[in-house]
Amino acid sequence: MRVPPQELLGLAVVLLERHGVPQRHAQLQSDLLIEAELRGLPSHGLQRLPRLLSRIRQGLADPEAEGTMRWDRSFLSVDGQRGLGPVVMMAAIGEMSSAASRNGMAAGGIRNANHIGMLAYYAEAIAASGFIGIVLSTSEALVHPYGGTQAMLGTNPIAIGIPTEREPFVLDLATSLVSMGKIHSHALRGEAIPESWAVDAAGQPTTVAEAAKAGAIAPFGDAKGYGLGLAVELLVAALAGSAFAPEVRGTLDDTHAANKGDVVVMIDPSAGAGNGGALAAYLNRIRDSRPLDPARPVAVPGDGARARRAAAMAAGIELPDALYDDLKALEAA
């Protein structure tokens, strides 16, 4: 079914507020979930809300916490105090903005906060405020090394936001071939997955999403994605003081405190060569370059998400019947 975005946003806010989430925090968390749905990323959308509500009920997520922050030169160490991921992350970004303006850049590491969701949300927010943003995060062991079959790494996504004279450039990608949230989304819909995505618990390729949930996802680009994912794993653990993937819990369950890590870097473009005026023109040159298929013009990262968002705003968000029914049942409870 297709549901108006404002209806789903209001529903999410109501459910969060009923669980003791302050209105401002509920609005932020809900906005993140709805933005993921609008951009065609249901793996990071409303399917995560029932689990988040359960985490709040069980004391694994503190609906009021924004984290405690400590500066060491230009680095901000954040203890999220089990706060909602978007709330802690946006509080850290707010704290870092003045330091980035003053010093040209700032970096921060976050631990002990809940899942931050779609990283593009933060990279875009940072770019909208005039800074270059780099956001990294880790997760449970969900990805097998290149040449292996056992989950040893997180999906370890990276997002980069760069302001231009027009809309910001935003890249958001996992270092796995797909996110585990996407596997869960296919399982929720009863859809098969491509055989190249994952192996089952025995290390064999599978097209069954439920079997993949107990196995391991492939790194993207074989050895290149594996190496990049491992670099993110080490970088986040070193800066945030978070656990390594095999010991990480709390982003896909409602039984453990979240102990993954997040890192954010903010850079003032004016501290560099000051070539911002040429960025939008260069992106348009890429869009106007010769396509492989004349019916499909060349795009740059972020174009597809913006197009999907515009379509969903007009036609509504496509939501699985079962998920919509679950959310409405929670509202009626």
C-alpha positions as CSV (number, residue, x, y, z in Angstrom):
1,M,0.0,0.0,0.0
2,R,1.0,3.7,-0.4
3,V,0.6,5.9,2.6
4,P,1.0,9.7,2.7
5,P,4.4,10.6,4.3
6,Q,2.8,13.0,6.8
7,E,0.5,10.3,8.1
8,L,3.5,8.0,8.7
9,L,5.5,10.8,10.3
10,G,2.7,11.6,12.6
11,L,2.2,7.9,13.5
12,A,5.9,7.5,14.3
13,V,6.0,10.7,16.5
14,V,2.9,9.5,18.4
15,L,4.3,6.1,19.1
16,L,7.7,7.5,20.2
17,E,6.1,10.1,22.5
18,R,3.9,7.4,24.1
19,H,7.2,5.7,25.0
20,G,8.5,8.8,26.8
21,V,10.4,10.4,24.0
22,P,10.4,14.2,24.2
23,Q,8.6,15.8,21.3
24,R,11.8,17.3,19.8
25,H,13.6,14.0,19.9
26,A,10.6,12.1,18.6
27,Q,10.3,14.5,15.6
28,L,14.0,14.0,14.8
29,Q,14.0,10.2,15.1
30,S,10.7,10.0,13.0
31,D,12.0,12.4,10.4
32,L,15.1,10.2,9.9
33,L,12.9,7.1,9.4
34,I,10.5,8.8,7.0
35,E,13.4,10.3,5.0
36,A,14.8,6.7,4.6
37,E,11.4,5.5,3.3
38,L,11.1,8.5,0.9
39,R,14.5,7.9,-0.6
40,G,13.8,4.2,-1.2
41,L,15.7,2.8,1.7
42,P,13.1,0.9,3.7
43,S,15.9,-1.1,5.3
44,H,16.6,2.0,7.4
45,G,13.0,3.1,7.7
46,L,9.9,2.3,9.6
47,Q,10.7,-1.4,9.9
48,R,13.1,-0.4,12.6
49,L,10.5,1.5,14.7
50,P,8.9,-1.5,16.5
51,R,12.4,-2.7,17.6
52,L,13.3,0.8,18.7
53,L,10.2,1.0,20.8
54,S,11.0,-2.3,22.4
55,R,14.5,-1.1,23.2
56,I,13.1,1.9,24.9
57,R,10.7,-0.2,27.0
58,Q,13.6,-2.5,28.1
59,G,15.8,0.4,29.1
60,L,18.3,-0.2,26.2
61,A,17.6,3.2,24.7
62,D,17.2,6.4,26.8
63,P,14.7,8.6,25.1
64,E,15.9,11.8,26.8
65,A,19.7,11.4,26.6
66,E,21.7,13.6,24.2
67,G,25.2,12.4,25.4
68,T,28.0,13.9,27.4
69,M,30.8,15.6,25.4
70,R,34.5,16.2,26.1
71,W,36.9,18.1,23.9
72,D,40.5,17.3,23.4
73,R,42.0,19.8,21.0
74,S,39.8,19.5,17.9
75,F,38.4,16.1,18.7
76,L,35.1,15.6,20.5
77,S,34.6,12.4,22.5
78,V,30.9,11.6,23.0
79,D,29.4,9.1,25.4
80,G,25.9,8.7,24.0
81,Q,24.5,7.5,27.4
82,R,22.2,5.0,25.4
83,G,20.5,7.9,23.7
84,L,18.6,7.7,20.4
85,G,21.2,7.6,17.6
86,P,19.9,10.6,15.6
87,V,19.5,12.7,18.8
88,V,23.1,12.1,19.9
89,M,24.6,12.5,16.4
90,M,22.8,15.8,15.7
91,A,23.8,17.1,19.2
92,A,27.4,16.2,18.4
93,I,27.2,17.9,15.0
94,G,25.8,21.0,16.7
95,E,28.6,21.0,19.2
96,M,31.3,20.6,16.5
97,S,30.0,23.4,14.2
98,S,31.6,26.3,16.1
99,A,34.9,24.4,16.4
100,A,35.0,23.6,12.7
101,S,34.3,27.3,11.9
102,R,37.0,28.4,14.3
103,N,39.7,25.8,13.5
104,G,38.8,24.9,9.9
105,M,37.8,21.4,10.9
106,A,36.7,19.2,13.8
107,A,36.2,15.5,14.3
108,G,34.2,13.4,16.8
109,G,33.8,9.9,18.0
110,I,30.6,8.6,19.5
111,R,30.1,5.4,21.5
112,N,27.2,4.1,23.6
113,A,24.5,5.5,21.4
114,N,21.7,3.7,19.5
115,H,21.6,3.1,15.7
116,I,22.0,6.3,13.8
117,G,20.2,5.0,10.6
118,M,20.8,6.4,7.2
119,L,24.1,8.2,7.2
120,A,23.2,10.5,4.2
121,Y,20.8,12.3,6.6
122,Y,23.7,13.7,8.6
123,A,26.1,14.3,5.7
124,E,23.4,16.3,4.0
125,A,22.6,18.2,7.1
126,I,26.3,19.1,7.6
127,A,26.6,20.2,3.9
128,A,23.4,22.3,4.2
129,S,25.1,24.2,7.0
130,G,28.1,25.0,4.8
131,F,30.6,22.3,5.9
132,I,32.0,19.2,4.2
133,G,30.8,16.2,6.2
134,I,32.2,12.7,6.5
135,V,30.3,10.2,8.6
136,L,31.3,6.6,9.4
137,S,29.6,3.9,11.4
138,T,30.1,0.3,12.4
139,S,27.7,-2.6,13.2
140,E,27.5,-6.2,14.3
141,A,29.6,-8.8,12.4
142,L,27.5,-9.2,9.3
143,V,30.1,-9.2,6.4
144,H,32.6,-12.0,5.5
145,P,36.1,-11.1,4.6
146,Y,37.1,-11.5,0.9
147,G,37.9,-15.2,0.5
148,G,36.0,-16.1,3.7
149,T,32.5,-17.2,4.6
150,Q,32.3,-16.2,8.3
151,A,30.8,-12.8,9.4
152,M,33.8,-10.8,10.8
153,L,33.1,-7.2,9.8
154,G,30.3,-4.7,10.1
155,T,28.6,-3.3,7.0
156,N,30.6,-0.2,8.0
157,P,28.9,2.5,5.9
158,I,30.5,5.8,4.8
159,A,28.7,9.0,3.8
160,I,30.2,12.2,2.4
161,G,28.4,15.5,2.0
162,I,29.9,18.4,0.1
163,P,28.1,21.8,-0.3
164,T,27.8,23.2,-3.9
165,E,26.1,26.2,-5.4
166,R,23.1,24.0,-5.9
167,E,22.0,20.9,-3.9
168,P,24.8,19.3,-2.0
169,F,26.7,16.3,-3.3
170,V,25.8,13.3,-1.0
171,L,27.4,9.9,-1.2
172,D,26.2,7.2,1.2
173,L,27.3,3.6,0.8
174,A,27.9,0.5,2.9
175,T,31.2,-1.3,2.4
176,S,29.1,-4.5,2.2
177,L,27.4,-5.4,-1.1
178,V,24.1,-4.6,0.6
179,S,23.0,-3.7,4.2
180,M,21.6,-6.3,6.5
181,G,18.6,-4.0,6.8
182,K,18.0,-4.7,3.1
183,I,18.2,-8.4,3.8
184,H,15.6,-7.9,6.6
185,S,13.5,-5.8,4.2
186,H,13.4,-8.7,1.7
187,A,12.6,-11.2,4.4
188,L,9.7,-9.0,5.6
189,R,8.3,-8.9,2.1
190,G,8.9,-12.6,1.4
191,E,11.2,-11.7,-1.5
192,A,14.2,-13.7,-2.7
193,I,17.6,-12.1,-2.8
194,P,20.3,-12.4,-5.5
195,E,22.7,-15.3,-5.0
196,S,25.7,-13.0,-4.9
197,W,24.5,-11.0,-1.9
198,A,25.1,-13.4,1.0
199,V,25.9,-16.9,2.3
200,D,23.9,-18.9,4.8
201,A,25.1,-20.1,8.2
202,A,27.0,-23.0,6.5
203,G,28.8,-20.6,4.2
204,Q,26.9,-21.5,1.1
205,P,25.4,-18.9,-1.3
206,T,21.7,-18.4,-0.8
207,T,18.7,-16.6,-2.3
208,V,16.6,-17.0,0.9
209,A,16.6,-13.8,2.9
210,E,15.8,-15.6,6.2
211,A,18.8,-17.9,5.7
212,A,21.0,-14.9,4.8
213,K,20.1,-13.3,8.1
214,A,21.9,-16.1,9.9
215,G,24.9,-16.1,7.5
216,A,27.1,-13.3,6.1
217,I,26.9,-10.6,3.5
218,A,29.6,-10.2,0.8
219,P,31.8,-7.2,0.7
220,F,31.2,-4.9,-2.3
221,G,33.9,-5.0,-5.0
222,D,35.5,-8.2,-3.5
223,A,39.0,-7.3,-2.0
224,K,38.5,-3.5,-2.4
225,G,35.3,-3.4,-0.4
226,Y,36.7,-5.8,2.2
227,G,39.8,-3.6,2.6
228,L,37.8,-0.4,2.9
229,G,35.3,-2.0,5.3
230,L,38.2,-3.2,7.5
231,A,39.8,0.3,7.4
232,V,36.5,1.8,8.7
233,E,36.3,-0.8,11.4
234,L,39.7,0.0,12.7
235,L,39.3,3.8,12.3
236,V,36.0,3.9,14.2
237,A,37.2,1.6,17.0
238,A,40.3,3.7,17.4
239,L,38.5,7.0,17.6
240,A,35.2,6.1,19.2
241,G,36.5,3.4,21.6
242,S,33.8,1.1,20.4
243,A,33.8,-2.7,20.2
244,F,34.9,-4.7,17.2
245,A,32.3,-6.2,15.0
246,P,32.2,-9.8,16.5
247,E,31.4,-8.3,19.9
248,V,29.0,-5.6,18.7
249,R,25.4,-5.9,19.6
250,G,22.3,-3.6,19.7
251,T,21.5,-2.4,16.2
252,L,19.5,-5.4,15.1
253,D,18.2,-6.7,18.4
254,D,16.2,-5.6,21.4
255,T,18.2,-7.5,24.0
256,H,21.6,-5.8,24.2
257,A,22.9,-2.3,24.7
258,A,24.3,-0.8,21.5
259,N,28.1,-0.8,21.6
260,K,29.0,0.1,17.9
261,G,30.7,3.3,17.1
262,D,30.2,6.4,14.9
263,V,32.7,9.0,13.7
264,V,32.0,12.4,12.1
265,V,34.4,14.9,10.5
266,M,33.4,18.4,9.6
267,I,35.6,20.6,7.4
268,D,35.1,24.3,6.6
269,P,35.6,24.5,2.8
270,S,36.8,28.1,3.1
271,A,39.9,26.7,4.9
272,G,40.9,25.0,1.7
273,A,41.5,26.3,-1.9
274,G,38.0,27.8,-2.1
275,N,36.9,26.1,-5.4
276,G,33.3,25.6,-4.3
277,G,31.8,27.6,-7.1
278,A,33.0,25.1,-9.7
279,L,31.6,22.0,-8.1
280,A,28.0,22.3,-9.3
281,A,29.2,23.0,-12.8
282,Y,31.4,20.0,-12.8
283,L,28.6,17.7,-11.6
284,N,26.5,19.0,-14.4
285,R,29.3,18.2,-16.9
286,I,29.2,14.6,-15.6
287,R,25.4,14.4,-16.0
288,D,25.7,15.7,-19.5
289,S,28.4,13.3,-20.5
290,R,27.8,10.5,-23.1
291,P,25.6,7.7,-21.5
292,L,25.8,4.0,-22.2
293,D,22.1,4.0,-22.8
294,P,20.7,7.2,-24.4
295,A,17.4,6.6,-22.6
296,R,19.2,6.8,-19.2
297,P,21.3,9.9,-18.7
298,V,24.4,9.7,-16.5
299,A,23.6,10.5,-12.8
300,V,25.7,11.5,-9.8
301,P,25.3,10.1,-6.3
302,G,22.2,11.6,-4.7
303,D,20.2,12.1,-7.9
304,G,18.3,8.9,-7.6
305,A,17.5,9.5,-3.9
306,R,16.1,12.9,-4.8
307,A,14.0,11.5,-7.6
308,R,12.6,8.8,-5.5
309,R,11.8,11.3,-2.7
310,A,9.9,13.5,-5.1
311,A,7.9,10.6,-6.4
312,A,7.1,9.3,-2.9
313,M,6.1,12.7,-1.7
314,A,3.6,12.9,-4.6
315,A,2.3,9.3,-4.6
316,G,2.9,8.2,-1.0
317,I,5.3,5.8,0.7
318,E,5.1,2.2,-0.4
319,L,4.8,0.2,2.8
320,P,4.4,-3.6,3.3
321,D,0.8,-4.3,4.5
322,A,2.2,-6.4,7.5
323,L,4.4,-3.5,8.7
324,Y,1.6,-0.9,8.4
325,D,-0.7,-3.3,10.3
326,D,1.9,-3.7,13.0
327,L,2.3,0.0,13.4
328,K,-1.4,0.7,13.5
329,A,-1.8,-2.1,16.1
330,L,0.9,-0.4,18.2
331,E,-1.0,2.9,17.9
332,A,-4.3,1.3,19.0
333,A,-2.7,-0.6,21.9
